[in-house]
Each structure stands twice: as structure tokens, then as C-alpha cells.
Amino acid sequence: MTPVNFITKNKYQGGNQALVSKSKYYAFATFRQIANAGYKVNKGAKGQAIFCGFQPVDQIDSKGHIKTKSVPKMAIVFDIADTTALTDKKLISELR
């Protein structure tokens, strides 16, 4: 089963599949997504870092010139089992 973001329903791709594949429901979301959907992250839950692409960052070199560099963008996601969303029967049925 392919891991999915249980809020957006987007599937995780590439190396992120391996990072988030240790779940009964294979469903994850960020803290903000969970909170905005009206759920809570359970106390003591541990998130997992995932790769979200690259973002441009401006840096000033020693001569005062601005240089744009691409740096990895990461996010922390939580397993649905570590949230109150697990009690949402409609959501769980959509994930199966």
C-alpha cells in the first residue's frame, strides 16, 4: 500500500514512501494540517521527517553579493494512529 497524506489524499513518492511505510493505515499529515482539520496530535507522539523538494534561499557572500541557493525543504509528519483522526470512522473507511 502506498502511504498517503490523510488530509490532502496525496500519495507520498520516492524515498518518502520508505520513511512513512511503518503504519497500519499508511496515512500521515503535518501538525498544521491535522490541527486545521480539527484533529489533535496525541501527547508524546513522534513525527517523522520527510523531503518536500527544494526551496530557494538568498545568501550574502563575503563580497556582499546576494547568491540564491537551493536547499532541501523538510516537513514533519505524524501517523494517523498518533492523532484523534483515528476515531473518525468516515475518514478511516476512505483510507482502506
Number of C-alpha atoms within 10 A of each C-alpha: 9 13 23 21 20 23 16 10 14 11 15 22 13 8 10 16 17 13 14 22 18 12 12 10 19 22 27 30 22 20 18 14 17 21 13 11 11 10 18 16 21 14 8 7 11 13 18 15 15 18 16 14 11 12 12 12 11 11 12 10 9 7 6 8 10 12 11 12 11 11 11 10 12 14 14 16 21 22 26 24 18 17 20 14 22 16 12 10 10 10 13 15 8 9 15 8
